[in-house]
Amino acid sequence: MSGIRCTQCGTTGLEPGFVEDLGQGARGYSRWIAGALERGVFGGAKRMGRPRWQIDAHRCPKCGHLEMFAVRPA
């Protein structure tokens, strides 16, 4: 994905990174989960049986815009 172009300003060569999650019980990174958000009895998101995808984020060095992509974990 090194040839990604910023959708805001058109700059190429976006900087790779990831979205950090430091919430309670977090593993340190965010994930994309398929389907609309459904809340369980205690208010948390229902995730059982849903595929989870890693989120790759790329930052534009010129305007700072983030481009995010959901990719299958290795």
C-alpha positions as CSV (number, residue, x, y, z in Angstrom):
1,M,0.0,0.0,0.0
2,S,3.0,2.3,-0.4
3,G,1.4,4.1,-3.3
4,I,-1.7,5.3,-1.4
5,R,-2.8,8.8,-2.3
6,C,-4.4,11.2,0.2
7,T,-8.1,11.6,-0.7
8,Q,-8.0,15.2,0.7
9,C,-5.0,16.8,-0.9
10,G,-3.7,14.2,-3.4
11,T,-0.3,13.7,-1.8
12,T,1.3,10.3,-2.2
13,G,3.6,8.4,0.2
14,L,1.4,8.3,3.3
15,E,3.0,7.3,6.6
16,P,1.8,3.9,7.9
17,G,0.6,3.5,11.5
18,F,-2.3,2.2,13.6
19,V,-5.1,3.4,15.9
20,E,-4.3,2.9,19.5
21,D,-7.0,1.8,22.1
22,L,-6.2,2.1,25.7
23,G,-9.7,1.5,27.1
24,Q,-10.5,-1.0,29.8
25,G,-9.5,-4.5,28.7
26,A,-8.1,-3.2,25.4
27,R,-5.2,-5.0,23.7
28,G,-3.6,-1.7,22.7
29,Y,-5.1,-1.5,19.1
30,S,-8.5,-1.0,17.6
31,R,-10.3,-3.5,15.3
32,W,-13.1,-3.2,12.8
33,I,-16.0,-5.6,13.4
34,A,-18.6,-6.4,10.7
35,G,-22.3,-5.5,11.2
36,A,-24.2,-2.7,12.9
37,L,-23.4,-2.0,16.6
38,E,-25.6,-4.0,18.9
39,R,-25.4,-3.5,22.7
40,G,-25.6,-6.4,25.2
41,V,-27.4,-6.4,28.5
42,F,-24.6,-4.5,30.3
43,G,-24.2,-1.9,27.5
44,G,-21.1,-3.4,25.8
45,A,-20.9,-4.2,22.1
46,K,-22.0,-7.7,21.0
47,R,-19.0,-9.2,19.2
48,M,-19.5,-13.0,19.5
49,G,-19.2,-14.8,16.2
50,R,-18.4,-11.7,14.2
51,P,-15.1,-11.5,12.2
52,R,-12.6,-9.0,13.5
53,W,-10.3,-7.1,11.2
54,Q,-7.1,-5.2,11.9
55,I,-7.2,-1.4,11.2
56,D,-4.3,0.0,9.3
57,A,-4.1,3.8,9.4
58,H,-2.0,6.0,7.0
59,R,-1.3,9.7,7.8
60,C,-0.7,12.3,5.1
61,P,2.5,14.1,5.8
62,K,1.2,17.3,4.2
63,C,-2.3,17.8,5.6
64,G,-2.5,15.2,8.4
65,H,-5.6,13.4,7.0
66,L,-5.9,9.8,8.1
67,E,-6.8,7.0,5.6
68,M,-7.9,3.8,7.3
69,F,-8.2,0.3,5.9
70,A,-9.6,-2.9,7.4
71,V,-7.3,-5.8,6.7
72,R,-7.4,-9.4,7.6
73,P,-5.0,-10.2,10.5
74,A,-2.0,-12.2,9.5
